Amino acid sequence: MGARFEELDWRPTPKGDISLRRRRDPASGVDVYEIKLDDDFLMSSLWTEGETELARLGLAAAPGEALDVVVGGLGLGYTAQAALDDPRVRSLVVVEALGEVIEWHRAGLVPLGEGLATDSRCRLVQGDFFAMASSPDGLDPGDPEARFHAVLLDIDHSPRHVLDPGHASFYRPETLGRLAGRLHPGGVFALWSNEPPDDGFTAVLDGVFADAAAHVVEFPNPVQGGTAANTVYVARTPG
């Protein structure tokens, strides 16, 4: 049995102080891993349904039997692992802005870290997803011309509640259009949001992609009781 609370790592970064914590949940008796940026909770292993459904819903809409996928945002690794659980995925690039988070995975400080770091299909890349999505160099540092069957994004709380003001422009038609150009015909862009479906943002997606939908993901709330919900947007290019 581990300690009731332990700070596994703490680092100052250009984006703020980031920390990895492990605590014993008194209700379930399991260890809960949490990532904080300053006072903002970025991810908890107590709530992972939305992250795994992001991969499941996104890849369910993706074409083909040999998929090349990008995940924006590593966190505790649940979206990336759910993507690798799909046997059609042949390559996965995970773009994470903070090298410290990648180090936690490679050092095995988080439960899914060793598996992701050693899977031959998976590359953990330090970089700014939003800058890369707009750059001529693209989302794969090894291949500026690379195109993908799916891009799964889980970084901001929602398109209107961003972690950094510089992210806001990504959710506009021009930038989303550049991302769509990085997808194969019929390719998928899927986005996690912590807020209810936003009709305005769905309309933006509809204007860029061939079709778009907002899926509500409900799951048990072990803290307050009842259920909680996230949203997963899924949009596809023509073809």
Backbone bond lengths (Angstrom), bond angles and torsions (degrees), N, CA, C in turn:
res aa  C-N    CA-C-N  psi(-1)  N-CA   C-N-CA  omega(-1)  CA-C   N-CA-C  phi
1 M - - - 1.461 - - 1.527 109.65 -
2 G 1.328 115.88 131.52 1.454 120.47 -179.71 1.512 111.52 -83.32
3 A 1.331 115.47 176.21 1.462 121.56 177.37 1.519 109.95 -67.18
4 R 1.342 116.29 156.97 1.463 120.22 179.09 1.515 111.53 -62.96
5 F 1.327 117.68 -32.88 1.460 121.30 178.30 1.524 109.18 -150.42
6 E 1.338 115.47 135.79 1.456 120.17 178.44 1.523 109.10 -148.25
7 E 1.322 116.83 130.52 1.456 121.35 172.58 1.519 107.30 -90.24
8 L 1.337 116.21 110.02 1.459 121.27 -174.90 1.520 112.33 -77.79
9 D 1.338 116.93 -31.03 1.455 120.26 177.51 1.521 108.65 -161.99
10 W 1.313 115.05 151.03 1.462 122.82 175.70 1.510 107.36 -145.95
11 R 1.339 116.73 130.50 1.459 120.32 -179.37 1.528 110.31 -140.81
12 P 1.327 118.56 140.68 1.464 120.16 166.60 1.523 108.78 -78.49
13 T 1.326 117.46 137.53 1.461 122.26 177.93 1.526 108.17 -135.01
14 P 1.339 117.93 166.59 1.464 119.72 176.52 1.523 113.36 -60.35
15 K 1.323 117.60 -21.29 1.459 121.34 -179.88 1.526 112.98 -92.59
16 G 1.335 116.75 -6.04 1.462 121.36 -177.01 1.513 110.09 131.30
17 D 1.326 116.36 179.46 1.459 121.26 179.52 1.524 109.32 -81.20
18 I 1.317 116.46 122.32 1.458 120.70 -179.67 1.524 109.34 -108.74
19 S 1.325 115.82 140.97 1.461 120.04 -178.78 1.519 110.41 -140.25
20 L 1.315 114.42 149.05 1.460 123.13 173.94 1.511 107.42 -115.48
21 R 1.341 116.44 123.98 1.457 121.55 -176.51 1.527 109.95 -124.59
22 R 1.316 114.83 150.27 1.461 121.27 173.10 1.522 107.76 -128.33
23 R 1.310 116.24 130.17 1.466 120.20 178.52 1.523 109.36 -136.78
24 R 1.307 115.71 153.74 1.451 121.53 177.61 1.526 108.81 -88.12
25 D 1.341 116.92 120.94 1.460 121.30 178.70 1.525 108.72 -77.79
26 P 1.340 118.30 118.79 1.466 119.47 -175.05 1.523 113.48 -66.96
27 A 1.323 117.65 -26.71 1.465 119.88 -177.56 1.523 111.80 -74.80
28 S 1.337 116.68 -44.88 1.469 120.51 -175.43 1.519 112.99 -99.18
29 G 1.340 117.03 -21.07 1.453 120.70 -177.60 1.513 114.23 77.84
30 V 1.343 117.46 10.49 1.456 120.59 -179.41 1.527 109.87 -102.30
31 D 1.325 116.04 159.62 1.457 120.99 175.61 1.521 109.47 -79.24
32 V 1.329 116.11 132.36 1.459 123.15 178.31 1.519 108.26 -111.25
33 Y 1.332 116.19 129.28 1.464 122.06 178.22 1.527 108.66 -102.20
34 E 1.327 116.21 136.57 1.454 121.47 -176.76 1.526 109.61 -136.03
35 I 1.331 115.37 142.35 1.467 121.88 173.58 1.520 107.77 -115.66
36 K 1.351 115.68 129.63 1.462 121.56 177.19 1.527 109.53 -121.86
37 L 1.318 115.36 143.49 1.456 122.26 170.53 1.518 106.48 -117.20
38 D 1.337 116.41 109.82 1.462 121.63 -166.83 1.536 107.46 54.03
39 D 1.323 119.35 -121.55 1.466 121.30 -179.57 1.522 112.86 -98.88
40 D 1.329 117.10 7.62 1.452 122.19 -175.27 1.524 109.78 -96.90
41 F 1.339 117.89 122.65 1.458 121.68 175.94 1.522 108.63 -75.93
42 L 1.335 116.65 120.94 1.455 120.82 178.68 1.516 112.26 -91.13
43 M 1.323 117.04 -37.87 1.459 119.49 -176.27 1.519 109.70 -161.81
44 S 1.337 114.27 147.78 1.463 121.11 175.32 1.516 108.67 -137.76
45 S 1.322 116.83 140.02 1.464 120.11 176.57 1.528 111.95 -71.90
46 L 1.335 116.95 -4.60 1.460 120.57 174.54 1.523 111.16 -75.15
47 W 1.337 116.54 -22.40 1.466 122.11 -177.25 1.520 108.28 -128.93
48 T 1.295 118.84 99.43 1.467 120.81 -177.32 1.524 113.12 -128.02
49 E 1.330 117.75 -4.23 1.468 119.76 -175.89 1.527 111.97 -60.97
50 G 1.338 116.53 -42.27 1.455 119.20 -179.57 1.518 111.91 -62.30
51 E 1.348 117.01 -40.68 1.455 120.90 -178.73 1.537 111.27 -66.63
52 T 1.337 116.62 -41.84 1.462 118.74 -179.81 1.529 110.85 -72.07
53 E 1.327 117.45 -35.66 1.462 119.78 177.92 1.522 111.62 -69.11
54 L 1.324 118.03 -28.08 1.461 120.60 173.56 1.524 109.76 -56.37
55 A 1.322 116.98 -47.42 1.463 120.10 179.31 1.522 111.11 -69.92
56 R 1.312 117.28 -43.54 1.467 119.41 -176.35 1.527 111.48 -63.61
57 L 1.338 116.82 -48.98 1.457 120.29 -178.26 1.525 111.23 -67.94
58 G 1.329 116.16 -41.08 1.458 118.87 179.62 1.515 112.50 -63.39
59 L 1.324 116.88 -47.06 1.457 119.72 -176.97 1.519 112.11 -74.38
60 A 1.327 117.79 -26.45 1.467 119.97 176.24 1.523 111.31 -61.42
61 A 1.336 116.32 -28.32 1.460 120.58 -179.42 1.517 112.75 -92.72
62 A 1.336 118.23 -4.52 1.462 121.52 -175.21 1.522 110.78 -83.14
63 P 1.342 117.19 145.03 1.466 120.53 -177.12 1.517 112.40 -87.07
64 G 1.334 116.06 151.82 1.454 120.46 169.79 1.511 114.84 95.73
65 E 1.324 114.35 174.42 1.463 122.29 -176.89 1.516 112.61 -115.09
66 A 1.327 118.05 0.59 1.469 122.21 177.83 1.518 106.52 -138.22
67 L 1.320 116.00 95.68 1.460 121.52 -168.14 1.524 112.11 -100.93
68 D 1.328 114.85 134.64 1.461 122.54 169.86 1.525 107.61 -104.66
69 V 1.323 116.77 123.53 1.461 122.51 -166.62 1.518 109.85 -129.20
70 V 1.333 115.40 146.73 1.463 122.59 170.68 1.517 108.25 -119.05
71 V 1.326 116.73 135.74 1.464 122.34 169.67 1.519 107.36 -113.63
72 G 1.326 116.43 125.40 1.451 121.38 174.35 1.509 109.79 -95.59
73 G 1.350 116.30 111.77 1.459 121.65 -178.08 1.513 111.08 102.64
74 L 1.331 116.62 116.64 1.471 121.09 -178.92 1.519 111.50 -89.85
75 G 1.343 117.62 -49.83 1.460 120.26 -178.90 1.510 111.98 54.20
76 L 1.320 116.87 -131.26 1.456 122.18 177.50 1.525 112.09 -88.45
77 G 1.318 117.42 -0.63 1.463 120.88 170.01 1.515 116.47 93.62
78 Y 1.332 118.60 7.51 1.466 119.26 -173.08 1.522 112.69 -70.98
79 T 1.337 118.68 -37.85 1.463 119.74 176.68 1.522 110.55 -66.32
80 A 1.329 116.64 -44.95 1.459 120.23 179.64 1.523 111.18 -61.19
81 Q 1.332 117.98 -43.41 1.458 120.15 -179.01 1.523 110.96 -66.28
82 A 1.347 117.12 -40.34 1.456 119.89 178.09 1.521 111.02 -62.88
83 A 1.335 117.24 -35.41 1.462 119.98 176.08 1.531 110.62 -65.11
84 L 1.322 117.57 -44.85 1.466 120.98 -179.82 1.524 111.77 -67.31
85 D 1.320 117.66 -22.53 1.472 120.20 177.15 1.525 111.76 -69.87
86 D 1.342 117.35 -17.44 1.461 120.98 176.26 1.528 107.80 -80.75
87 P 1.331 118.50 117.16 1.471 119.89 -175.00 1.526 114.11 -65.31
88 R 1.335 117.62 -13.31 1.462 119.53 179.01 1.529 112.11 -77.66
89 V 1.322 118.00 -16.07 1.466 120.66 -176.54 1.520 109.34 -75.45
90 R 1.345 115.52 118.02 1.463 119.98 179.48 1.517 112.07 -101.43
91 S 1.362 117.06 -22.63 1.459 119.36 176.49 1.520 109.24 -149.38
92 L 1.323 114.80 144.06 1.466 121.10 -179.30 1.523 108.82 -138.27
93 V 1.325 115.80 123.58 1.460 122.07 172.32 1.521 106.90 -107.29
94 V 1.328 117.08 121.81 1.462 121.91 178.09 1.525 107.61 -108.43
95 V 1.328 116.41 116.20 1.457 121.80 -177.34 1.524 108.75 -99.53
96 E 1.323 116.48 120.96 1.463 122.70 -178.35 1.529 109.08 -131.07
97 A 1.339 115.80 128.85 1.460 120.16 -175.77 1.526 112.77 -69.72
98 L 1.316 117.42 -31.74 1.460 121.23 -172.53 1.528 110.88 -102.62
99 G 1.328 115.17 115.22 1.454 119.51 178.43 1.515 112.74 -60.65
100 E 1.328 116.47 -27.27 1.465 120.16 179.68 1.532 111.11 -61.20
101 V 1.332 116.97 -39.16 1.467 120.89 -179.73 1.527 110.03 -66.06
102 I 1.329 116.51 -41.16 1.464 119.44 176.74 1.526 110.44 -63.07
103 E 1.322 117.27 -39.91 1.468 120.86 178.02 1.516 111.35 -60.64
104 W 1.336 117.81 -39.78 1.467 120.45 179.14 1.528 110.75 -59.04
105 H 1.327 116.26 -40.80 1.460 119.81 179.98 1.526 110.85 -68.63
106 R 1.305 116.57 -45.62 1.466 119.02 -177.99 1.521 112.27 -66.86
107 A 1.338 116.46 -26.76 1.468 120.65 178.68 1.526 112.39 -88.04
108 G 1.331 117.48 -3.29 1.464 120.46 179.49 1.510 114.15 73.15
109 L 1.340 118.03 25.06 1.467 120.75 -179.60 1.519 112.47 -79.39
110 V 1.324 118.01 -14.28 1.464 122.03 177.48 1.523 108.39 -119.80
111 P 1.339 118.03 151.54 1.468 120.51 -170.04 1.529 114.86 -57.12
112 L 1.336 118.84 -37.14 1.459 120.78 -176.60 1.529 112.83 -92.54
113 G 1.328 117.00 -2.13 1.450 120.75 -169.79 1.511 114.78 -60.55
114 E 1.313 118.11 -50.27 1.467 120.19 -175.43 1.516 110.96 -62.64
115 G 1.333 117.11 -40.95 1.458 120.19 -179.51 1.514 112.62 -63.24
116 L 1.338 116.89 -42.76 1.459 120.17 179.34 1.528 111.06 -68.59
117 A 1.323 116.25 -42.51 1.462 120.21 -175.44 1.524 112.70 -68.64
118 T 1.330 117.86 -22.95 1.463 120.44 -176.15 1.520 113.01 -107.89
119 D 1.333 118.93 -3.32 1.467 121.24 178.29 1.528 108.73 -72.43
120 S 1.319 117.24 124.11 1.464 121.01 -174.96 1.528 112.95 -65.44
121 R 1.332 117.64 -19.16 1.474 120.18 179.39 1.517 112.17 -82.30
122 C 1.316 117.78 -13.27 1.466 122.25 -166.91 1.524 111.53 -110.96
123 R 1.343 115.87 132.03 1.468 121.52 173.02 1.524 108.83 -121.48
124 L 1.323 116.04 128.20 1.457 122.28 176.34 1.521 107.82 -96.26
125 V 1.328 116.21 115.72 1.458 122.41 -172.03 1.521 109.24 -116.94
126 Q 1.336 117.15 125.21 1.456 119.80 173.84 1.521 108.98 -81.09
127 G 1.335 115.94 125.52 1.453 120.42 179.55 1.510 110.69 178.74
128 D 1.307 115.58 166.41 1.467 123.22 177.66 1.526 107.44 -90.61
129 F 1.325 116.90 105.00 1.464 120.64 -177.03 1.517 111.29 -53.51
130 F 1.325 117.46 -43.59 1.457 121.42 -173.76 1.527 111.38 -67.27
131 A 1.332 116.90 -39.34 1.456 120.16 175.73 1.527 110.82 -68.36
132 M 1.324 117.00 -40.82 1.460 120.96 -179.16 1.520 111.35 -66.10
133 A 1.339 116.84 -36.74 1.462 120.13 -179.24 1.521 112.02 -64.31
134 S 1.334 117.03 -25.27 1.461 121.90 -179.63 1.519 113.03 -99.04
135 S 1.317 117.00 -7.27 1.464 121.26 -173.29 1.524 111.68 -87.67
136 P 1.330 118.05 147.68 1.469 120.39 172.52 1.523 112.79 -61.20
137 D 1.337 116.71 -20.51 1.463 120.26 179.95 1.519 112.90 -78.85
138 G 1.325 117.92 -11.94 1.455 121.72 172.44 1.513 115.30 73.41
139 L 1.334 114.67 -165.01 1.466 122.60 -171.41 1.526 113.90 -97.25
140 D 1.327 116.73 -5.65 1.462 120.14 178.54 1.525 107.99 -118.80
141 P 1.344 118.18 107.70 1.466 120.12 -177.95 1.520 113.48 -57.63
142 G 1.316 117.80 -22.30 1.454 121.09 -179.17 1.509 114.25 -87.92
143 D 1.354 117.54 -10.36 1.460 120.41 -175.83 1.523 109.53 -154.11
144 P 1.339 118.00 92.55 1.465 120.72 -177.70 1.532 113.50 -60.30
145 E 1.335 117.78 -21.92 1.461 120.95 -178.39 1.530 112.76 -93.44
146 A 1.314 117.69 3.20 1.467 120.72 -174.03 1.521 111.86 -61.16
147 R 1.331 115.00 139.77 1.460 122.21 172.42 1.535 107.44 -119.96
148 F 1.325 115.80 157.72 1.454 120.67 -170.61 1.526 111.25 -131.43
149 H 1.315 113.98 156.38 1.466 119.94 176.07 1.524 111.87 -86.72
150 A 1.327 116.78 -21.58 1.467 119.99 178.55 1.519 110.06 -157.59
151 V 1.321 115.36 141.04 1.464 123.41 170.13 1.524 106.78 -122.91
152 L 1.330 116.34 121.75 1.465 123.35 -176.79 1.523 107.70 -114.44
153 L 1.337 116.81 120.64 1.464 120.53 -172.28 1.527 111.38 -117.58
154 D 1.330 115.26 125.46 1.466 122.01 177.68 1.525 108.01 -142.99
155 I 1.332 116.13 80.99 1.464 120.79 179.38 1.530 110.45 -127.18
156 D 1.322 117.59 -60.22 1.462 121.19 -178.65 1.525 111.09 -79.79
157 H 1.330 115.65 162.06 1.463 119.59 176.57 1.526 111.19 -66.99
158 S 1.327 116.57 -34.76 1.458 122.59 177.16 1.528 107.30 -169.25
159 P 1.347 118.76 170.08 1.464 119.23 177.59 1.528 113.67 -60.72
160 R 1.333 117.74 -22.20 1.458 120.68 -179.75 1.530 112.73 -103.73
161 H 1.331 117.40 -11.16 1.461 122.49 -179.36 1.527 107.46 -122.37
162 V 1.337 114.58 83.65 1.466 120.42 -172.73 1.524 110.37 -96.27
163 L 1.333 115.22 154.51 1.458 120.42 179.97 1.519 112.37 -76.55
164 D 1.327 116.52 -24.47 1.464 122.04 -178.62 1.522 107.46 -141.11
165 P 1.336 118.86 132.85 1.468 120.10 -179.22 1.529 113.19 -54.66
166 G 1.322 116.96 -28.19 1.451 120.18 179.83 1.515 114.30 -67.08
167 H 1.347 117.05 -15.15 1.463 120.12 179.44 1.525 112.50 -78.99
168 A 1.321 117.49 -20.57 1.468 121.11 -169.07 1.521 112.66 -58.61
169 S 1.337 117.54 -36.64 1.461 119.78 -176.17 1.523 112.62 -67.44
170 F 1.331 117.60 -19.97 1.469 119.67 179.82 1.515 111.54 -60.84
171 Y 1.327 117.42 -33.40 1.464 121.64 -172.21 1.529 112.67 -85.33
172 R 1.318 117.06 15.04 1.459 122.38 177.81 1.525 109.79 -99.57
173 P 1.325 116.98 158.63 1.474 120.15 -173.62 1.518 114.80 -55.74
174 E 1.331 118.35 -41.16 1.463 119.69 -175.85 1.523 111.38 -62.47
175 T 1.339 116.74 -46.02 1.470 119.70 -177.77 1.520 111.11 -71.67
176 L 1.319 117.05 -40.96 1.460 119.20 176.61 1.526 110.87 -62.11
177 G 1.330 116.57 -33.67 1.455 119.79 176.50 1.519 112.39 -63.92
178 R 1.329 116.97 -38.14 1.465 119.76 176.46 1.529 110.62 -65.08
179 L 1.331 116.21 -40.01 1.462 118.70 176.95 1.526 110.39 -63.28
180 A 1.330 117.00 -43.25 1.470 120.21 179.51 1.524 110.89 -57.38
181 G 1.335 116.74 -32.79 1.458 120.64 178.16 1.514 113.38 -68.04
182 R 1.331 117.40 -13.68 1.464 122.15 176.97 1.527 112.17 -90.13
183 L 1.326 117.17 -0.82 1.455 121.50 -177.66 1.524 111.07 -102.10
184 H 1.330 115.49 148.59 1.459 120.63 171.23 1.529 109.53 -66.57
185 P 1.337 117.84 162.11 1.473 119.34 172.08 1.529 110.75 -54.04
186 G 1.323 116.48 130.79 1.455 121.20 -175.97 1.512 113.73 79.18
187 G 1.338 116.97 4.84 1.459 120.86 -178.74 1.516 112.09 -69.30
188 V 1.320 115.40 161.05 1.463 122.69 -169.23 1.523 111.60 -118.08
189 F 1.321 115.38 136.11 1.462 122.25 163.96 1.514 107.27 -112.73
190 A 1.339 117.02 122.91 1.464 121.88 178.76 1.520 109.30 -124.81
191 L 1.322 115.76 141.58 1.467 122.34 -172.68 1.515 110.36 -135.28
192 W 1.346 115.70 131.40 1.467 121.62 173.37 1.520 109.88 -87.72
193 S 1.338 115.89 142.27 1.466 121.59 174.89 1.519 108.87 -140.21
194 N 1.320 115.22 142.38 1.460 121.10 178.09 1.528 112.14 -87.19
195 E 1.319 117.44 1.48 1.458 121.62 -176.77 1.526 110.81 -114.02
196 P 1.330 118.28 163.31 1.468 120.76 178.66 1.518 111.20 -60.85
197 P 1.343 117.69 163.29 1.465 120.94 179.61 1.528 111.38 -52.87
198 D 1.320 114.62 136.14 1.455 123.22 -177.76 1.536 106.92 -109.06
199 D 1.343 116.78 106.38 1.465 119.77 -177.18 1.523 111.65 -60.76
200 G 1.330 116.50 -34.36 1.459 119.65 179.31 1.511 112.05 -63.86
201 F 1.336 117.28 -42.78 1.455 119.71 179.49 1.528 110.95 -71.49
202 T 1.336 117.42 -37.19 1.466 119.35 175.90 1.521 110.29 -59.70
203 A 1.329 116.72 -37.67 1.466 120.50 177.74 1.526 110.98 -65.31
204 V 1.341 117.09 -37.66 1.465 120.08 176.13 1.531 109.70 -61.49
205 L 1.326 116.94 -45.77 1.467 120.39 178.07 1.518 111.12 -60.99
206 D 1.315 117.49 -42.33 1.468 121.38 179.06 1.525 111.61 -60.52
207 G 1.328 116.83 -31.37 1.452 120.44 179.71 1.504 114.01 -76.53
208 V 1.346 117.25 -17.49 1.465 121.98 -177.34 1.523 111.00 -104.27
209 F 1.320 116.77 -41.51 1.462 122.29 -174.43 1.533 110.66 -103.90
210 A 1.329 115.86 169.67 1.462 120.28 -179.79 1.521 111.49 -69.52
211 D 1.322 117.02 -35.20 1.466 120.94 176.05 1.516 108.87 -156.13
212 A 1.310 115.90 156.49 1.465 121.63 -179.03 1.513 109.61 -152.42
213 A 1.331 115.78 148.44 1.464 121.12 178.75 1.517 109.25 -148.70
214 A 1.326 115.90 152.08 1.465 122.80 176.04 1.523 108.38 -109.10
215 H 1.316 116.80 124.13 1.460 122.77 -178.98 1.529 109.05 -108.18
216 V 1.315 117.56 129.05 1.462 122.10 176.34 1.527 108.30 -89.25
217 V 1.333 116.49 126.04 1.462 122.66 179.16 1.520 107.87 -109.53
218 E 1.317 116.87 113.03 1.458 121.78 179.17 1.522 110.18 -101.87
219 F 1.341 115.78 147.52 1.460 120.42 -179.77 1.521 108.61 -156.08
220 P 1.329 117.82 157.70 1.464 120.63 -179.22 1.518 111.68 -62.08
221 N 1.326 115.61 142.62 1.457 122.08 176.83 1.532 107.92 -103.26
222 P 1.343 118.10 100.63 1.462 119.59 -175.65 1.525 113.60 -73.44
223 V 1.322 117.76 -12.26 1.459 120.54 -178.00 1.522 111.35 -90.85
224 Q 1.332 116.46 -50.43 1.462 121.27 -176.53 1.520 113.61 -101.01
225 G 1.343 117.01 -8.43 1.448 120.06 -174.49 1.519 110.62 82.91
226 G 1.317 116.25 169.00 1.451 119.85 -179.12 1.518 111.15 72.02
227 T 1.334 116.56 -146.98 1.450 121.05 -178.75 1.527 110.93 -124.92
228 A 1.307 115.14 156.42 1.454 123.12 171.04 1.519 107.48 -120.18
229 A 1.326 117.16 170.71 1.460 119.77 -177.14 1.520 111.00 -147.47
230 N 1.315 115.41 145.25 1.452 124.59 168.70 1.526 107.54 -120.55
231 T 1.332 115.17 173.51 1.457 121.15 174.75 1.516 109.64 -122.37
232 V 1.319 116.52 138.78 1.460 122.31 171.90 1.527 107.92 -121.04
233 Y 1.333 115.84 117.76 1.453 121.55 174.91 1.519 108.78 -90.25
234 V 1.327 116.66 135.06 1.454 121.98 178.08 1.530 107.80 -128.05
235 A 1.344 116.08 122.05 1.463 121.84 -179.60 1.529 108.62 -128.86
236 R 1.345 116.88 144.38 1.471 121.46 -177.79 1.520 111.02 -125.94
237 T 1.319 114.21 145.31 1.459 120.14 174.43 1.525 109.30 -79.44
238 P 1.325 118.98 162.97 1.466 120.73 177.88 1.520 111.43 -61.59
239 G 1.335 115.74 152.01 1.458 120.11 173.77 1.496 114.20 105.75
